[in-house]
Structure formats: C-alpha cells, structure tokens
Amino acid sequence: MDVLITGASRGIGRATAVQLAGHGGRVVVNYLRNEEAAAETAELVRTAGGTPVVVQGDVRDPKDLRRLAQTLDRYDAVIHNAALGVLKPCDKIRANQWDLTMEVSVRPMWLLTMECLDRIVEGGSVIGLSSLGSVKFVPGYAAMGAAKGAVEALTRQLAVELSPKKIRVNTLRGGLVDTDALNYFHEKEKVIETAKKITPMGRLGTPTDIAKMVDLLLDERAGWLTGQIITVDGGLSLV
C-alpha cells in the first residue's frame, strides 16, 4: 500500500503513517519544519514494515504541493492530516490568521487531491481529518471549526466528482484527541477533565484510535463507502 500523509511528523499523522506501514509499501511522510521529528516517524515506519519517503513541504504553497504529489508514481491513499490555525474568539481573530487557518487546514484537501488525481489508483481513497468543532460550539474554535466544516463539505463534493474514477472520499470527525494541539487550548487541564467526565467511553482519544479508523476506511470491505463523515469520539457527541 503506497500512501501520502500530510503533517506526518507527529500526532495523528505519525500514528497513521505507522499504522499503514504495517501493510508494507511506501509511506510518504510530509513535514513542514521539524526534520528530527520526521526522521523519527520514518524510523517507526521502517520498523513497522513500510518504506518511508520523507518530504519537506509547506501545504500552503501550491508549488510544494505539486512537488509532494510527484513523490511517487502511484497512491493507494492520500490522507489530509495537516492542520494549523488560530484559536481565538471571533472578535480577536485577525484577517491573516483566518487566512492561515484556511490555507493550511482546508485548501490542500482540494489542491493536493487535484495534483495527485492521475496517480491515485482505481479503488484508491482520499481521506480528510475533521473534528467535532465542525458541528458543535467550542470556545475559540471559530476559524478552525469553519475550516473543518469546509473539509466535510468538500468531502461530499469530491466523493461524487471522483466516483467515475473509482476513487472514494471520506472524512473522520474526531473527538478530543490527546495530541500536542491540546496545549493551545485555554484552560487545557479543565478541558481535558471535562471531556473525560462527559465522554461515555471515559477517556480522550489517542492518535492510534484515529489511525486505526483510517486503516479501516482503506480496507476493501469499505469499498462501497464514500462521501461519509464518520464520527470517532468515544460517544462525546451523544451527550
């Protein structure tokens, strides 16, 4: 299985790279700045049975996206994990911060998919990563919530438009996942304790929880599944 994963140097991206490496094949590990972290992911991929291909690139830059797409001659899956944005109330967000959020967290799903289109094999997949902030109020999450909502809308559009090529498009909507991103939340510890208390499964998600669901979406048994937003949150959205 040959896959491309944006933002794969840490967190959910790293866990997904390692999970999919278990199938063998090549894993393109994209990163922005942290070369050391990307090298660590590459070693984990190699240990898991895959062949890592580390590629530095800024997903905001169309030239970098084109170069990233051209890394391999074929892809079984393109996974849009990279995300970056501002966590502020609406009245505190600057225009350039809003634009940064959209340029990193939603635009590449469209543009990189188009750059990879002739390289994604028949029966291949495009997978987006979203969050509950796309459908529920989260303090300070206006820009990111809008970006994730756009990812979900784009998922539906791409699913129909790419279906003649037998390419499936789905997105995972994650609950609160234990990654470095939590460090940017106001009152982080309070957020974590509240989430644990109200989540029916009684814990935060882990990057591996999400990675395993990505793997499940790529299984041939999911071959008739496309255009879907699948919530993976331990039941948090139900309460």
N, C-alpha and C positions, 0 to 999 in steps of 0.2 A: 504494500500500500504506500503510494507516494503522496505526501501531504505538504501543504504550506500553511504555516500558522503565524499570524502577525502577533507581535508582542509576546514572544515565546520565551523570553529570558527569565521570567519569574511567574509566580502566582498560577492562575488558571491556565495561562499559555504554556508554562513549563509542564504542569501536570498533564495537560493534553498531549504535548509532544512525547512525554514518557509513556503515557498510556497507549498511544497509537504506534509507538516504536515496537511494541510487543508483536505487531503483525509483520515485522520486517519492513523492508523498503526504505525509501529516503524520506527524511523529515526536514523540511526547510525551517530553520529556526531564525525568525526575523527578530531583530532588536534595534533599538534606537541609539542608546549611548553606553550602556553597561556591558562592555565587552567581556569582562570577567564573569558576570552572571550568565551571559550567553554561552560562554565556554563550559560553564558548569552544567547547563542544560544539555549541551552537546554530549558531554561525557555520560550523563544519565541516559540519554537516548541510545548511545552506543552500548551501554551496559544492558539496556532493556532489549536489545536485539535489532535496533534500527541503524541506519546510516545517516548521521547528522550532516546538514549542509547549512552552515551559519552565514547569514546575510545581514549586514547592517543596512538600514534604510529607514527613512522618515516617511511614514504613511501619509503625511500631509503633502508630500512632494510627488506630483504626477510622474516625474522622471524616475524617482526612486521606485515607485510602484511598477512602472514598466520594466525596470531592471529586475525587480524582485520577481515579477511574473515570468521573466525569461530564464530564471534559475534552472528550472527543469523543463524537459520536453513534454511532460505529461503530469497530470494531477488526478488523483482519485478524490481528493477533497481540498477545498480552500476554506480555512477557518478564520473568521474575522474576530480576533480577540482584542486587539489593541484598542485602548480607550484612554482618554485623558480629558480632563475638563475642570471647570470651576465649580466649587461647592459653596454657593453664597445665595442669600435671598435675592429675589428679582431686582429689588431696588439698589443692590450693591454690585450687581454684575456690570462690568464694562463691555462695550461692544467687541473689543478684541478678544476678551475672554470667552464670550459667547461663540465667536467665530472659531476660536481654537477648539472648543468642545465639538463643534460640528465637523470641523476639518479632520479631526483625529478619530472621533467616535462613530461617525456615520458615513461620511463621504467615501472613505476607502472601500466600504462594502460594495458600493456601486462601481467605483472606478477600477479597483483591483480585480473584481469579478469580470469586468469587461476586458481587462488586459489578459486575463487567464482563460478567456472563454474558449479559444481554439485549442487549449491544452488540457482542459478538463475532459476526461474520458466519458463515453456514454455510460450512464449509470452512476456517474460521479455526483458529488454533493458540494453544496455551498452551505456553510453553517455560520450563523451570526450569534453573538452573545448579547443578551439584554438583561434587564433587572426589573424587580418589582416597582422601581421608581418610574417605570413607563406607564403604570396604571394606578399607582397609589401615591398619595402625598408623602413625601419625605422632606424634612426641613433642609433647605439649602440645595435641593436637587433639581431646581427648575431647568437649568441648561442640560444637565445630564439626562434628566427624565425626558426632555424633548428629543434629545439625540437618540435615546433608546427607543422611544416611541416611533421615531423615524426608521430605525433599524427594523422594527416589527412590520411597519407598513411596506418597507422595501422588500422584505421577505416575501410578502404576498404577491407583489408585482413581479419580482424576479421568478418566483415559482411558476407563474403562468407563462411568462415570456420565454423562459428557458426550457419549458417542458418539451417542445419539439426536439430539442437536443438530448432529451432523456437525462437532464440534469435536475436533481432535486435540490430544493432550497428550504431550509428550516432554521428556526432560531430557538435557543434555550433562554428562558427568562429565569434568572437565578434569584434566590432569596439572599439573605445576608450571609456572605461567604467570608471566611477568615483569611483575608489577604492583607497585604500592606496598604491597600486602599482605605482600610478602616482607620488608619492613622490620620486621615484628613477630615474625619467626621468630628463635628463639635460634640464634646462630652462623649468621647468614644466608649469609655467603660460603661456608662449609663446605657448607651445604645445597645451594647453587647448583652448586658444583663437583662435588659427589657426584652430583647429578641429571644434570648434563651427561655425566658419565662413564658412568653406567649406562643412560641413555636410548638405545635403539637409534638414534634419529634424531640423537643427538649435540648436542641443544640444548634450551633451555627453550622452552615455548610462548610465543606472543605473544597479546595481546588480539585481534589480527586473525585469528589461527588459529581462535579460538573464534567470533568474529563471522561468519566465512565459513561455519562449520558451522551456525550459527543460520540464516543465509540459505539454506543447503541444505535444512534442515528445513522451511522455508516454501515451497520450490519445489513446484509442482503435481505433479512427478514423485515426491514423497514422500507423495502423497495417501492411501496405504494404510498409512502408518506411524504407529502410535500406541501409547502405553504403554511406550515403549522408553527405556532408559538407554544412551546411546551414549558410549563412552569415546573421548576425544580427548586423547592423551597422548604421541604420538611413540613408542609402544611401551613406555613405562615400566612399565606394569602387567604386562608379559610376563616381566620379569626379577626 
